Amino acid sequence: MSKVRFSVLDSFRGIAALCVALSHLKFSNVVTDSAFVNHSWLFVDFFFVLSGFVLSHSYFYNGGFKFGPFLKARVARLYPLHLYTLLLFVIFEFLKFFLYEKGWVSFNNPPFEDNNFLTFWQNIFLLQSLNVYDSLSWNTPSWSISAEFYSNLAIAALLLFMALRQGFHRSAFIFIALGVGILSFIFLKQIAGGKLALVMYDWGWLRCFYGFSLGMLAYAVYVHLPRPEKLSRFMLSFIEIFLVIGSIWLITVHKNTNEIFIPLFFSMAIVCFAFEGGLVSALLKKRFFLLSGEISYSLYLNHALVAIVIQKIAGRFVDMDVPGLSLMVTAAYLVIVWGYSFLTYRLVEKPCRQWINKVRKINVSAE
């Protein structure tokens, strides 16, 4: 199977990143108070499932990949923007300290309390999801980048180990995906009762293993399903609409005890939209959605700092109790996050990725 890029899934990644950005904005209005937005942190698990699907397509399912180039591609993809945002948070922390000492601005967390020398090095080495510190720190969404980085490497190592022992077989791919998925499910139920919201800085890597393994299995299913031309456009459109509505409904009404089953639904949606055959897919191939997908990693890593700054400025100069003003500031926040992320994608993320990969040609567009 050719190494195509799944454009519609990319678009969904961009939408999901914007939803996560909204969920972290602490304003009160009809949008931010909605159950769907408040629960949109669940899209982090969508990212994990999608990562398993895409990396299976690009590297794992057909075997033949080498660990060194794979590691290099993962570092090129994940690390430069992470380092950029972390250093930006360091500068912001010193600014917080100055403002705090002057008594001009108050903060929930005093400067350099959780964001300190120890946690800085923890973040430098992407250890913030490995239970080495008892809270989130610095650019808090980056815990999921830590989880993804090490789970990606662990899965790759497992697949290569199996290949070295008995040659590559797709049955080994299925065995590893099923084994990791089942064990992760059992441990998540045992540790957190299946409540994904409780799993971040401590067992975040396990949460990623669970979603990633579902993405691997979803790819194996996708490969063996009939191609889109064997289904009517009407049927594909009906299934796509059902899955979109179903995802929104599940995220909106879910209870903590069933959070662990939502990534299963995400995996079904990913399989369907990988075919790109329905009307929803046609809409998501529009330029704005495609570009949002392209900059989705920047959207995700940038939004926390923008949210803090917007909240402090708006809280000081805008009457946020006026619903119309709150909605306007919320809209402005999304525009600023999107525009800033477009710039960091063009000026930081993409050039750094290309620079790291320039020694050896690697599929840098894989995910």
C-alpha positions in Angstrom: 0.0 0.0 0.0 1.4 3.4 -1.0 2.5 5.9 1.7 -0.4 8.2 1.1 -1.3 11.0 3.5 -4.7 10.8 5.0 -5.9 14.3 4.4 -9.3 14.0 6.1 -7.8 12.5 9.2 -5.3 15.4 9.2 -8.2 17.8 9.1 -9.8 16.1 12.0 -6.6 16.4 13.9 -6.7 20.2 13.4 -10.4 20.4 14.6 -9.5 18.2 17.6 -6.6 20.5 18.5 -8.8 23.6 18.4 -11.4 21.8 20.6 -8.7 21.0 23.1 -7.5 24.6 23.0 -11.1 25.8 23.8 -11.4 23.3 26.7 -8.5 25.0 28.4 -9.8 28.5 28.2 -11.3 29.5 31.6 -14.0 31.9 30.4 -17.7 31.5 31.1 -20.0 31.7 28.1 -22.4 29.5 26.1 -19.5 28.0 24.2 -16.9 27.4 26.9 -19.5 26.2 29.4 -20.9 23.6 27.1 -20.4 19.9 28.1 -18.8 19.2 24.7 -16.1 21.8 25.1 -15.5 20.9 28.8 -14.9 17.3 27.8 -12.9 18.0 24.7 -9.7 17.0 26.5 -10.7 13.5 25.3 -9.4 14.4 21.9 -6.0 13.8 23.3 -6.9 10.1 23.1 -8.0 10.7 19.5 -4.5 11.9 18.8 -3.1 8.7 20.4 -5.4 6.4 18.3 -4.6 8.4 15.1 -0.9 8.2 15.8 -1.1 4.4 16.0 -3.1 4.3 12.7 -0.7 6.6 10.8 2.5 5.2 12.1 1.3 1.7 11.3 0.6 2.8 7.7 4.0 4.6 7.4 6.3 2.2 9.2 4.9 -0.8 11.1 2.4 -2.8 9.2 4.7 -3.9 6.4 7.8 -4.1 8.4 11.2 -3.3 7.0 11.8 -0.1 9.0 15.0 0.6 11.0 15.0 1.8 14.5 17.6 4.6 14.0 15.8 6.4 11.2 12.5 5.9 13.0 13.9 7.5 16.1 15.3 10.3 14.1 12.0 11.0 12.4 10.1 10.9 15.7 12.6 13.4 17.3 12.3 15.6 14.2 8.5 15.5 14.4 8.0 16.0 18.1 11.0 17.7 19.8 11.8 21.0 18.1 8.4 22.7 18.8 8.3 21.1 22.3 11.7 22.7 23.0 10.6 26.0 21.6 7.4 26.2 23.7 9.3 25.1 26.8 11.9 27.9 26.4 9.1 30.3 25.8 7.5 29.2 29.1 10.8 29.8 30.9 10.8 33.4 29.6 7.2 33.8 30.7 8.0 32.4 34.1 10.5 35.1 34.7 8.0 37.7 33.5 5.5 36.1 36.0 8.1 36.5 38.7 8.6 40.2 37.9 4.8 41.0 37.8 4.2 38.9 40.9 6.9 40.8 42.9 5.5 44.1 41.8 2.0 43.0 42.9 0.6 43.8 39.5 -0.8 40.4 38.6 -1.7 37.4 40.7 -1.4 33.8 39.6 -2.9 30.5 40.8 0.6 29.0 40.9 3.3 31.3 42.2 6.3 31.7 39.9 8.8 28.8 40.0 6.7 26.6 42.3 5.8 23.8 39.9 7.7 25.3 37.1 11.1 24.9 38.7 14.6 23.8 37.9 13.8 20.1 38.5 10.7 20.0 36.3 12.5 22.0 33.6 14.9 19.1 33.1 12.1 16.6 33.4 10.5 18.4 30.5 13.7 18.7 28.5 14.0 14.9 28.5 10.3 14.4 27.9 9.8 12.6 31.2 6.6 14.4 32.3 4.3 11.4 31.7 6.5 8.9 33.5 5.5 9.5 37.1 8.7 11.2 38.1 6.9 14.3 39.5 3.5 14.6 41.1 1.9 17.3 39.0 2.0 18.9 35.5 4.4 21.7 34.9 5.6 24.2 32.3 3.7 23.7 29.0 1.1 21.3 30.6 -0.3 19.7 27.4 3.2 18.4 26.5 2.7 15.5 28.9 1.0 13.8 26.0 4.1 14.4 23.8 6.2 12.6 26.4 3.7 9.7 26.5 3.6 9.5 22.7 7.4 9.7 22.2 8.2 6.8 24.5 5.3 4.6 23.6 6.2 5.0 19.9 9.7 3.9 20.6 8.6 1.0 22.8 6.2 -0.3 20.1 8.9 0.0 17.4 11.3 -1.9 19.6 8.8 -4.7 20.3 8.1 -5.1 16.5 11.8 -5.1 15.7 12.5 -7.7 18.4 9.7 -10.0 17.0 11.1 -9.5 13.5 14.6 -10.4 14.6 13.4 -13.6 16.3 11.2 -15.0 13.6 11.1 -12.6 10.7 8.4 -10.0 10.2 4.8 -11.4 10.1 1.7 -9.4 10.2 0.4 -11.8 12.8 3.1 -10.5 15.1 1.8 -6.9 14.5 -1.7 -8.0 15.5 -0.4 -10.0 18.5 1.6 -7.0 19.8 -1.3 -4.6 19.2 -3.8 -6.9 20.9 -1.4 -7.7 23.8 -0.5 -4.0 24.5 -4.2 -2.9 24.1 -5.5 -5.6 26.5 -2.8 -5.1 29.1 -3.2 -1.3 29.0 -7.0 -1.6 29.3 -6.6 -3.9 32.4 -4.1 -1.6 34.1 -6.0 1.6 33.3 -9.2 0.0 34.8 -7.1 -1.1 37.8 -5.2 2.1 38.4 -7.9 4.7 37.6 -11.1 2.8 37.2 -11.0 3.6 33.5 -11.2 7.3 34.2 -8.8 8.7 31.6 -9.0 12.2 33.1 -7.0 10.9 36.1 -4.2 9.6 33.9 -1.6 12.3 32.8 1.7 13.0 34.5 1.7 9.6 36.3 0.5 6.9 33.9 0.1 9.0 30.8 2.4 6.6 28.9 0.0 3.8 29.6 -2.9 5.8 28.4 -1.0 6.4 25.1 -0.2 2.7 24.8 -3.9 2.0 25.0 -4.9 4.5 22.3 -1.9 3.7 20.1 -2.7 0.0 20.1 -6.3 0.7 19.1 -4.9 2.7 16.2 -2.7 -0.2 15.1 -5.7 -2.5 15.2 -7.8 0.0 13.3 -5.2 0.1 10.5 -5.2 -3.7 10.3 -9.0 -3.5 9.9 -8.8 -0.7 7.3 -6.3 -2.7 5.1 -8.7 -5.6 4.8 -12.0 -3.7 4.3 -13.5 -3.3 0.8 -12.3 -0.1 -0.9 -14.7 2.9 -1.1 -15.7 2.3 -4.7 -17.5 -0.8 -3.5 -19.8 1.3 -1.3 -22.2 4.0 -2.4 -21.4 7.6 -1.7 -24.7 7.8 0.1 -23.8 5.0 2.4 -20.4 6.4 3.2 -21.9 9.8 3.9 -24.5 8.3 6.2 -21.8 6.4 8.1 -19.6 9.5 8.4 -22.5 11.7 9.7 -23.4 9.0 12.2 -19.9 8.8 13.5 -19.5 12.5 13.8 -22.8 12.9 15.7 -21.9 9.8 17.7 -18.5 11.2 18.7 -20.0 14.6 19.7 -22.7 12.8 21.7 -20.3 10.5 23.5 -18.0 13.3 24.4 -20.9 15.5 25.6 -22.7 13.0 27.8 -20.0 10.5 28.9 -19.5 9.7 32.5 -16.1 9.1 34.1 -16.6 5.3 34.3 -17.0 4.9 30.5 -14.2 7.2 29.3 -12.0 4.3 28.5 -14.4 3.1 25.8 -14.4 6.3 23.9 -11.1 5.7 22.1 -12.7 2.5 20.7 -15.3 4.7 19.0 -12.5 7.0 17.8 -10.8 4.0 16.2 -14.0 3.1 14.2 -14.3 6.7 13.1 -10.7 6.8 11.9 -11.2 3.7 9.8 -14.2 5.2 8.1 -12.7 8.6 7.4 -9.5 7.0 6.1 -11.5 6.1 3.0 -12.4 9.8 2.4 -15.5 8.8 0.5 -18.5 10.7 2.0 -19.8 14.2 2.1 -18.2 15.0 5.4 -14.8 14.0 3.9 -15.4 16.3 0.9 -16.0 19.2 3.3 -12.9 18.4 5.3 -10.8 18.6 2.1 -11.4 22.3 2.0 -8.3 24.5 2.3 -8.9 25.8 5.8 -9.4 22.4 7.3 -6.4 20.9 5.5 -4.2 23.8 6.7 -5.6 23.4 10.3 -4.5 19.8 10.1 -1.1 20.7 8.8 -0.5 23.1 11.8 -2.4 20.9 14.3 0.8 20.1 16.3 1.6 23.8 16.7 -2.1 24.4 17.6 -1.8 21.9 20.4 1.5 22.9 21.9 0.9 26.7 21.6 -2.5 27.1 23.0 -1.7 26.8 26.7 0.5 29.9 26.8 -1.8 31.9 24.6 -4.8 31.0 26.9 -2.9 32.2 30.0 -2.0 35.5 28.4 -5.5 36.1 26.9 -7.1 35.3 30.3 -4.9 37.7 32.2 -5.3 40.6 29.7 -9.0 40.1 29.3 -9.5 39.7 33.1 -7.8 43.1 33.6 -9.3 45.2 30.8 -12.6 43.5 29.7 -15.8 42.9 31.6 -16.0 39.2 31.1 -19.4 39.0 32.8 -21.0 40.4 29.7 -21.8 37.3 27.5 -21.2 39.1 24.2 -17.8 40.3 25.2 -16.8 36.9 26.6 -17.8 35.3 23.2 -15.8 37.9 21.3 -12.7 37.3 23.4 -13.1 33.6 23.0 -13.3 34.0 19.2 -10.3 36.3 19.3 -8.4 33.6 21.3 -9.0 31.0 18.6 -8.0 33.4 15.8 -4.8 34.3 17.7 -3.9 30.7 18.5 -4.5 29.7 14.8 -2.5 32.6 13.4 0.4 32.2 15.9 0.5 28.4 15.2 0.6 29.0 11.5 3.7 31.2 12.1 5.4 28.7 14.4 4.7 25.9 12.0 6.3 27.8 9.1 9.2 29.3 11.1 10.0 26.7 13.8 8.3 23.3 13.4 8.7 22.7 9.6 12.2 24.1 9.1 13.6 22.3 12.2 12.1 19.0 11.1 13.6 19.4 7.6 17.0 20.4 9.1 17.1 17.3 11.4 16.2 15.0 8.5 18.4 16.5 5.8 21.3 14.0 6.4 19.1 11.1 5.4 15.9 11.2 3.5 13.0 10.2 5.9 9.3 10.3 5.4 8.7 13.5 7.4 5.1 13.8 6.2 4.1 10.5 7.7 2.3 12.0 10.7 
